[in-house]
Amino acid sequence: MTQGGLFLTFEGIDGSGKSSQARMLADELRKAGHQVVLTREPGGSDGAEEIRNLVLQGDPDRWSAETEILLFTAARRDHLERTIQPALAAGKIVICDRFADSTRMYQGLSRGDLRGLVDQLHSLMIGREPDLTLLIDMDPDTGLSRAKGRQGAEERFEDFGPDLQRRMRAGFLALADEYPHRFRVVDGNRDIDSVAQDVREIVSKVL
């Protein structure tokens, strides 16, 4: 394993199955004897989880895009300081369900052309990219119907509708082209075990 731990992230549109894949990968790696920290964004530390409740619940127009970017960056900074960096320093594998790429998409692309602002704040306050990002690529209509089927309280972004999901999918695929050294695209339009097998094979090459 690489020196100082390994930082893996899962990205994708809502309902792509990335959270299930992150959990399955964490279980597999633990069985293989690795020390694994499974975490998520927004969230992953006490302070960041409090911010999660602010940004994922309520009316879709509750926050301006600019305010939202600041909230997500604050949550990510706390998560990085309290969870991610200590685990990596201890040589553990950190698997994170969403990271900065989601902010590049959801706030940087979906609600105006704010990508430059997202990247500026990331450079200033985070300064860390994942070692490997697994993009679970999913048909937007299927993903949205899956996401809405969960009927949870955290549906603020799903409530923006299918057009956002289509733009997000295109945006994530463009990010994979922009950062080809760390992105691997996995076809999520298959049964969960087939997707998991692809994920395992990709990660085993990195370890």
N, C-alpha and C positions, 0 to 999 in steps of 0.2 A: 504493500500500500504506500501511497505517496507520503513523504515526510510531513508531519504536522496535520494529519487528518485529511479527509476528502469531503468537499462540499458539493452535494448533488441537489438540483432543484427540478421540480415538475411544473410544467406550464401547460396552458390550454384554455379553451373557452369553457364557460360554465356547462357542467354536465358531460364533460369529455371523459370522465372516469379517472382523472389524474390522482385524486385523493385516495381512491381504492388502490391504484397502482403503487403509490408511495407507501401505503401501509403494507402491501404484499411484499414489496422489495425489502422493507425494513425487517419483516419477519424472516425472509429468506437469508438475509445477511447475518442476522442474529443467530440463526440456526447454524450458519457456517463459522460462527465463532467471532464475528466482528462486534465491536462496541458501536452501537448505532443510537443516534438521537434523531427521533422523528418529530418534526415541528411544522408550523404553518404560518402563513401571512395572510392578512394582518393578524398578528398575535404572536404566540410563542414565548412570551414573557408576561409577567403580571401587568406591567404598564401597557404593553402592546395589546393585550387582550381587552383592556378597558377601552382603548382607542378603537379596537375592532367593533365593539358594540355601537360606537358612535357612527362609524362610517358604513356599516353593512345593514343597518336597520333604519326604518323610517321612509319618508317620502323620497322619490328619486332625485328631486331638486333640493334636497335638504341643505346641501353644501354647494358652493361654487367649486368649479374644477380646481382653481388655485388653492382654495382652503383645503380641499381634499388631498392635494399633492403634499401639502405641509403636514397634514395629519398622518398620511401613510409614511412619509419620511421620518417623522418623529417615532412612529411605531417601529419602523425598521431599525432605527438607530438603537432603541432600547433592546430590541430582539438581538441585534448583533452583539451588543456589549454584554448582555446577561446570559445569552443562550449559545449563540453560534460560535463566537470567538473562543470562549472557554472550552467548548467541546472540541473544536479543531486543534487548539493548543494541547489538549490531552490525547491527541492522536485518534479521535473518534471519527466515524462517518456521520456527517450531518445530512439528513434528507429533509428538504423543505418543500412543502406544498405551497407554491407561488413564492416569488421574490421580486426583485426590481423589474424584471421583464413585464410582470403584470401591471405595474404602475406605468411603465412606458406605453403599454397598450390602453389600459382602462382610462387613465387620466391624460396621458400624452397624446393619444390618438382619438379616443371616442368622444371627448367632450371639448373639441377644439384642437388646434395645432399647438400643443404645449410640450411636445417631446423635448425641445431644447431646454425648457425649464426643469423638466424631470431629470435630464442628464446632468444639468448644472448642480442641482441639489444632491444627486447621487454622488457625483465627484467630490463635492464639498463635505458631505456628512456620512457617506457610507464607504466609498472607495474600494469596494470589494465585489467581484463577480464570482459566480459559481465556477467550479472546476468542470462540471458537466451539467447540461440542461436537457432534460427529456421533454420534448413537446409532444403531447398526446393530441394528434390531429383528428378532429371529429366534424362530421357534417353538422352545420350550425342549427338546422331545424331539429335534428335528433337530439343534439346537446341541450337545446332550450327546453324541449318537452321533458327530457330527463330531469333537468334542474328544477323546473316548475313542479314536477311530480313529487319532489321531496317535501314540499309544503312546510318549509321551515320559516323562521322569522327573518333569516338573512337573505332576503330576495330583492334588495334594493337595486342591484345591477341587472338581475334578470328582468326586472320590471321596465327596463329601457326598451325591451322588445327584440324581435328577430333581426332587424336591420343592423343593430349594434353587434349582435353575435357574428353576422357575416363579415362585417368590417374587422372585427377582432380576429377572426380566423385568418383573413388575408394579412392582417398586421403581424400576427405571430409567425406566419410562414416567411414574411419579409424579414423579421428579426432573425430567423434561422439562417437566412442568406447573409445577413449582416454580420453575424457572429458564428461562422461555420466551424471554427475551431472547438467550440464548446457545445453547440446545439446538435442533437440527434432527433430526427422526426420519426415518430412511431404512429402507424395507422391505427387509430382508435375505433374504427368502424367494424370491429370484429369482436368475437367473444372475449371475455375478460382474461381467460387463461392464455390465449394466443398472444394477446398484447403483453401479458406478464412475461411470457417466454422471451419475446423480443427485448423487453426491458432488461431482463437478467443477462442476456447475451451481450448487450451493449455495455452494461456495468462491469461484467466480468473481464472485458477487454481493458477497462481502465484500471481495475484493481491489480 
